[in-house]
């Protein structure tokens, strides 16, 4: 039980630059889709607002999977330094539902998460 609990507590939203990158992506997405909506609708304010909202949502999601993998790498380091075997702990990902690689999904496939843990752990053990 200690592995899933410690993994959930890793600071995956406060890694350097995550909040700023998410904000930038949301802004860019809002601008792009608002512009497209303005062109298609002839400047209808409701269409532009809907484009901004959808664009912001898509933009915010664009790096979510990458953020999760970065957090998994950090969790691997934390677990290793705390004396846990992160590769053994990563078997946890085999017991939970796999989100797959869905468009606009919030989490990467479990196989990518396990591979991240293995890669980072191998680097730690070699140092």
N, C-alpha and C positions, 0 to 999 in steps of 0.2 A: 504494500500500500504506500510505502514511502516514495517510490518512484513516481507514480501518477500525481501524487500530491506536490512533490517538489517540482515536477515538470510544469504543473499548472501555475505555479507561483513564479516562474521565470519572468523577467520583465520584458515581455515581447512588444509592448507598446511604447517603451521608453528607450529603446536602443537609439543611439545617436542618429538624428536626422529623420526618424520614422514619421513623426508628427508633421514636420515641415514638408517632407516628400508627399505625404498623403494630402496635405492642404494644397500643395502645388498641383498635384494630379487632379484633384477635384476642381480647382480653378480652371485648369486647362480644358478638362472635359466639359465643364459648363460653358466655356467660351466657344468651343468647337460646335457643340450641339445647338447652342443658342443661335449661332451664326447660320448653321444649316437650317434651323427652324424658321429663322427670319427670311431666308432666301426662298424656301419652299412655300411658306404661308403668306408671303408678301408683307411681312412685318406685323402680323397678328400678335398682340402682346401675350395672349394666353398660350399660343404655340411657342413663343420665345421663352416664356417662364417654364413651360413643361420641358423644353429642350435643355434649359439651364439645370433643372432639377435632375433630369435623367443623366445628363452629361457629368454632373458633379458626382452622382452615385457611381457611375461607371469609372470615372477617374479615380475616385477613392479606392475602388476595388482593384485597380490595375496592379498594384504591388503587394497586395495583401498576402499572397502565397509566398512571395520572396521574403516578406517580413517574418512570416512563420518559420521559414527555413533558417533565417538568421537567428531567430529566437531558439530554435532547436539546437543550433551550433553553440549558442551561449549556454543553454541548458546542459549540453554535453560537457562543456568545460566545468561548469559548476558542480555537476554530479561527480566528475572525475576527481576534482580537487577535494571534494567532500569524502572521497574514499569509496564511492559507488562505481560499479561497472556500467558505464552508460550504454554499451552495446547490449548487455543483458537486459537492462531496463527498457531499451527501445523495443523489446519484444512486445511491450505494451501496445504498440501501434498495430500489431497483428491481431490484437483482441478487440479492437474497437472498429466501428464501421469505417470503411474506406470511402472518403469523399470523392475519390477519383480525380479527374482533371477537368472539372466542369467549368464552363465559361462563367465568369464572374463568381466562381466559388471562393470561399474565404480561406480554405485550407488546402495545402498540396496533397497529392496522393500519399498514402502511407508508405509506399515503397520509396518515394523521394525523401521522406522524413527519416526512414531507417538508413538510407544511403548517406544522408548528411551526418547522422550520428556516427556511423562507421568511419567515414572519412575524417571527421574531426577527431574522433577517439584515436585513430591510427596515428595522426599527427602528434597527439599528446603523448602517446606511448613511445613514439620515436624520438621525443625531445628530452 
